[in-house]
């Protein structure tokens, strides 16, 4: 009698251990969000580099008014220093973006269809990186993350183990999404404060101009410099110089449009993840990608289209 009960209990236990915590449709939703968030994370830094290119163009315009080689070299040296500083606008911006990138990368792996593959090594590495960036992040920003978040992330990664079964995968996904929602909400909020408005403040109380403010200032600096240096000299007014002026102003306008789209997408990213966290609390079948994630996908695609229309660095006349 006992010999018959043990195999039945064993197979029942085995069946329960392989049962997924989330449905395939829920996992696909998580993967769609993760892939989109990963794509989005490339745009904020790209627009920051675009602003740096603008400043470099303006500096070269100013340098073109000099005839003394030493004066030109001095201006170009200043331009290089300003350019390097512009691509690192603030540690707050960099860390917010790093956290989104790390999280999206780890979430993409955890929601991969190749869940039978042993992903413990790269996944654990991503988890460790994410946990360490959380610690650094809290030391530098005003709007911090819960101190326990790093350990929560580590526990989820450990939950996977060496053999990634469907049950372990979905259990890890559920816990990870729930634990990381605060991370997404705080980082997207901090990212938005750097991109939008007039100024933002770091953990030490230092105030910095936002990207919106920097772009507006940069555009005004370019207009004033170009009118004085190029249009102020009749000999330099020709088709090429007018075309460059037109193209540069168009690029400023397109970049501002891209900035606004990136800010909106950041807000949508936060909303989509909040809905994702609500969605994974219980096992359910989903017919389609949830509306908030679909909205995020649409907006990130829109940002990509805007960037595709931005010009390559323009040759000065």
C-alpha positions as CSV (number, residue, x, y, z in Angstrom):
1,X,0.0,0.0,0.0
2,X,2.8,2.4,1.0
3,X,4.8,1.6,-2.1
4,X,1.8,2.9,-4.3
5,X,1.3,6.1,-2.3
6,X,4.9,7.2,-2.5
7,X,5.1,7.3,-6.3
8,X,1.8,9.2,-6.5
9,X,3.0,11.8,-4.0
10,X,6.2,12.1,-5.9
11,X,4.5,12.7,-9.2
12,X,2.1,15.1,-7.6
13,X,5.0,17.1,-6.1
14,X,6.8,17.1,-9.5
15,X,3.7,18.4,-11.2
16,X,3.3,21.2,-8.7
17,X,7.0,22.1,-9.0
18,X,6.7,22.5,-12.8
19,X,3.5,24.5,-12.7
20,X,4.1,28.1,-13.8
21,X,3.3,30.9,-11.4
22,X,2.4,33.2,-14.4
23,X,0.8,32.3,-17.7
24,X,2.7,32.4,-21.0
25,X,0.7,35.5,-21.9
26,X,1.8,37.3,-18.8
27,X,5.5,36.4,-19.4
28,X,5.1,37.7,-23.0
29,X,3.8,41.0,-21.6
30,X,6.7,41.3,-19.3
31,X,9.1,40.5,-22.1
32,X,7.5,43.1,-24.4
33,X,7.8,45.7,-21.6
34,X,11.4,44.8,-20.9
35,X,12.5,44.9,-24.6
36,X,10.8,48.3,-25.0
37,X,12.3,49.7,-21.8
38,X,15.7,48.5,-23.0
39,X,15.3,50.3,-26.4
40,X,14.1,53.4,-24.6
41,X,17.2,53.6,-22.4
42,X,19.4,54.4,-25.4
43,X,17.5,57.6,-26.3
44,X,18.1,60.0,-23.3
45,X,21.9,59.7,-23.6
46,X,21.6,60.1,-27.4
47,X,19.8,63.4,-27.0
48,X,22.3,64.5,-24.5
49,X,25.1,63.9,-27.0
50,X,23.0,65.8,-29.6
51,X,23.0,68.8,-27.3
52,X,26.8,68.4,-26.9
53,X,27.2,68.5,-30.7
54,X,25.1,71.7,-30.8
55,X,27.4,73.4,-28.3
56,X,30.5,72.2,-30.3
57,X,29.0,73.7,-33.5
58,X,28.4,77.0,-31.7
59,X,32.0,77.1,-30.3
60,X,33.4,76.4,-33.8
61,X,31.3,79.3,-35.2
62,X,32.8,81.6,-32.6
63,X,36.3,80.3,-33.3
64,X,35.9,81.0,-37.0
65,X,36.0,84.8,-36.3
66,X,39.6,84.7,-35.2
67,X,42.6,85.0,-37.5
68,X,45.3,84.3,-34.9
69,X,46.1,80.6,-34.7
70,X,46.8,80.8,-30.9
71,X,43.3,82.3,-30.3
72,X,41.7,79.6,-32.4
73,X,43.6,76.8,-30.5
74,X,42.5,78.4,-27.2
75,X,38.9,78.4,-28.3
76,X,39.0,74.9,-29.7
77,X,40.6,73.6,-26.4
78,X,37.7,75.2,-24.5
79,X,35.2,73.7,-27.0
80,X,36.7,70.2,-26.3
81,X,36.4,70.6,-22.6
82,X,32.9,71.9,-22.8
83,X,32.0,69.0,-25.1
84,X,33.3,66.4,-22.7
85,X,31.5,68.1,-19.8
86,X,28.2,68.3,-21.8
87,X,28.1,64.5,-22.4
88,X,28.2,64.0,-18.6
89,X,25.5,66.4,-17.5
90,X,25.0,64.9,-14.1
91,X,25.7,61.8,-12.1
92,X,22.0,61.7,-11.3
93,X,21.0,61.4,-14.9
94,X,23.7,58.7,-15.6
95,X,22.6,56.6,-12.6
96,X,18.9,56.8,-13.3
97,X,19.6,55.7,-16.8
98,X,22.0,52.9,-15.7
99,X,19.3,51.5,-13.3
100,X,16.7,51.4,-16.1
101,X,19.2,49.8,-18.5
102,X,20.3,47.2,-15.9
103,X,16.7,46.4,-14.8
104,X,15.5,46.1,-18.4
105,X,18.4,43.9,-19.3
106,X,17.8,41.5,-16.4
107,X,14.1,41.5,-17.0
108,X,14.6,40.6,-20.6
109,X,16.7,37.6,-19.7
110,X,14.3,36.5,-17.0
111,X,11.4,36.6,-19.4
112,X,13.2,35.0,-22.3
113,X,11.5,32.1,-24.0
114,X,14.8,30.1,-23.7
115,X,14.1,29.7,-20.0
116,X,15.4,26.1,-19.9
117,X,18.9,27.4,-20.7
118,X,21.2,27.9,-17.7
119,X,21.2,31.7,-17.4
120,X,22.5,31.8,-13.8
121,X,25.9,33.3,-14.6
122,X,25.0,36.3,-16.8
123,X,21.8,36.8,-14.9
124,X,23.6,36.8,-11.5
125,X,26.1,39.3,-12.9
126,X,23.3,41.7,-14.0
127,X,21.7,41.3,-10.6
128,X,24.9,42.2,-8.8
129,X,25.5,45.2,-11.0
130,X,21.9,46.4,-10.5
131,X,22.3,46.0,-6.7
132,X,25.6,47.9,-6.6
133,X,24.2,50.8,-8.8
134,X,21.2,51.1,-6.3
135,X,23.7,51.7,-3.5
136,X,25.7,54.3,-5.5
137,X,22.4,55.9,-6.6
138,X,21.2,56.5,-3.1
139,X,24.4,58.3,-2.2
140,X,24.0,60.9,-4.9
141,X,20.4,61.7,-5.4
142,X,17.7,63.5,-3.5
143,X,14.8,61.1,-4.3
144,X,16.3,57.8,-3.1
145,X,15.4,54.2,-3.4
146,X,14.6,51.9,-0.4
147,X,17.8,50.6,1.1
148,X,16.4,47.0,1.1
149,X,15.9,47.0,-2.7
150,X,19.4,45.8,-3.4
151,X,19.0,42.7,-1.1
152,X,15.5,42.1,-2.6
153,X,17.0,42.0,-6.1
154,X,19.7,39.6,-4.9
155,X,17.2,37.2,-3.4
156,X,15.2,37.1,-6.6
157,X,18.3,36.2,-8.6
158,X,19.2,33.5,-6.1
159,X,15.7,32.1,-6.5
160,X,16.5,31.1,-10.0
161,X,19.3,28.7,-9.0
162,X,21.4,26.8,-11.4
163,X,18.5,25.1,-13.4
164,X,16.0,27.6,-14.6
165,X,12.6,25.7,-14.7
166,X,9.4,27.3,-15.9
167,X,8.2,27.5,-12.3
168,X,11.3,29.2,-11.1
169,X,11.3,31.6,-14.0
170,X,7.8,32.8,-13.5
171,X,8.2,32.9,-9.7
172,X,11.3,35.0,-10.1
173,X,9.6,37.2,-12.6
174,X,6.6,37.9,-10.3
175,X,8.8,38.7,-7.3
176,X,11.2,40.8,-9.4
177,X,8.5,42.9,-11.0
178,X,6.9,43.6,-7.7
179,X,10.1,44.4,-5.9
180,X,11.4,46.6,-8.7
181,X,8.3,48.8,-9.2
182,X,9.6,51.4,-6.8
183,X,12.9,51.4,-8.7
184,X,11.1,52.2,-12.0
185,X,8.9,54.8,-10.4
186,X,11.7,56.7,-8.7
187,X,14.2,56.5,-11.6
188,X,11.8,57.6,-14.2
189,X,10.7,60.5,-12.0
190,X,14.3,61.6,-11.5
191,X,15.1,61.2,-15.2
192,X,12.1,63.4,-16.0
193,X,13.3,66.1,-13.6
194,X,16.7,66.2,-15.4
195,X,15.1,66.3,-18.9
196,X,12.2,68.7,-18.2
197,X,11.5,72.0,-16.5
198,X,14.0,74.8,-15.5
199,X,16.4,73.1,-13.0
200,X,16.9,70.2,-10.7
201,X,18.7,69.7,-7.3
202,X,21.0,66.8,-6.4
203,X,21.4,65.1,-2.9
204,X,23.9,67.8,-1.8
205,X,21.5,70.7,-2.7
206,X,23.4,71.7,-5.9
207,X,21.2,73.1,-8.6
208,X,21.7,72.2,-12.3
209,X,19.9,73.3,-15.5
210,X,17.7,70.7,-17.1
211,X,18.1,69.5,-20.7
212,X,15.1,71.6,-21.7
213,X,16.8,74.7,-20.2
214,X,20.2,73.8,-21.8
215,X,18.7,73.3,-25.2
216,X,16.9,76.7,-25.1
217,X,20.1,78.5,-23.9
218,X,22.2,76.7,-26.5
219,X,19.8,77.6,-29.3
220,X,19.9,81.3,-28.3
221,X,23.7,81.2,-28.0
222,X,24.0,79.7,-31.5
223,X,21.6,82.3,-33.0
224,X,23.4,85.3,-31.4
225,X,26.9,83.9,-32.3
226,X,26.0,83.1,-35.9
227,X,24.4,86.4,-36.6
228,X,27.3,88.3,-35.1
229,X,30.2,86.2,-36.6
230,X,28.7,85.1,-40.0
231,X,25.8,87.3,-40.9
232,X,27.7,90.3,-39.5
233,X,30.2,89.9,-42.3
234,X,28.7,90.5,-45.8
235,X,31.5,88.5,-47.4
236,X,30.4,85.3,-45.5
237,X,26.7,85.5,-46.4
238,X,26.0,83.0,-49.1
239,X,23.9,79.9,-49.8
240,X,26.1,77.6,-47.7
241,X,26.1,79.8,-44.7
242,X,22.4,80.4,-44.9
243,X,21.7,76.7,-45.4
244,X,23.8,75.7,-42.4
245,X,21.9,78.3,-40.3
246,X,18.6,76.9,-41.4
247,X,19.6,73.2,-40.9
248,X,21.0,73.9,-37.4
249,X,17.8,75.7,-36.3
250,X,15.7,72.8,-37.7
251,X,17.9,70.4,-35.8
252,X,17.3,72.3,-32.6
253,X,13.6,72.2,-33.1
254,X,13.6,68.5,-33.9
255,X,15.8,67.8,-30.9
256,X,13.4,69.7,-28.7
257,X,10.5,67.6,-30.2
258,X,12.6,64.4,-29.4
259,X,13.2,65.6,-25.8
260,X,9.4,66.1,-25.3
261,X,8.7,62.7,-26.7
262,X,11.4,61.1,-24.4
263,X,9.9,62.8,-21.3
264,X,6.4,61.5,-22.3
265,X,7.8,58.0,-22.9
266,X,9.5,58.1,-19.4
267,X,6.1,58.8,-17.8
268,X,4.5,56.1,-19.9
269,X,7.3,53.7,-18.9
270,X,6.4,54.3,-15.2
271,X,2.7,53.8,-15.8
272,X,3.3,50.6,-17.8
273,X,5.4,49.1,-15.1
274,X,2.9,50.0,-12.4
275,X,0.2,48.2,-14.4
276,X,2.6,45.3,-14.9
277,X,3.1,45.0,-11.2
278,X,-0.7,44.9,-10.7
279,X,-1.1,42.4,-13.4
280,X,1.4,39.8,-12.1
281,X,-0.2,39.6,-8.6
282,X,-2.4,36.8,-9.8
283,X,-2.2,34.2,-12.5
284,X,-4.4,35.1,-15.5
285,X,-4.6,34.7,-19.3
286,X,-4.2,37.8,-21.3
287,X,-5.5,38.2,-24.9
288,X,-3.2,41.0,-25.9
289,X,-0.4,43.3,-24.7
290,X,-1.8,45.4,-21.9
291,X,-2.8,48.9,-23.0
292,X,-0.2,50.7,-21.0
293,X,2.7,48.7,-22.4
294,X,1.2,49.1,-25.9
295,X,1.2,52.8,-25.4
296,X,4.8,52.7,-24.3
297,X,5.8,50.7,-27.4
298,X,4.0,53.2,-29.6
299,X,5.7,56.2,-27.9
300,X,9.2,54.6,-28.0
301,X,8.7,53.9,-31.7
302,X,7.8,57.5,-32.2
303,X,11.0,58.6,-30.4
304,X,13.0,56.4,-32.7
305,X,11.3,57.9,-35.8
306,X,12.2,61.4,-34.6
307,X,15.8,60.4,-34.0
308,X,16.0,58.8,-37.5
309,X,15.1,62.3,-38.9
310,X,17.8,64.1,-37.0
311,X,20.8,65.1,-39.2
312,X,24.3,63.8,-38.8
313,X,26.9,66.4,-37.6
314,X,26.7,69.2,-40.2
315,X,29.8,70.5,-41.9
316,X,30.4,74.1,-41.1
317,X,30.5,76.5,-44.1
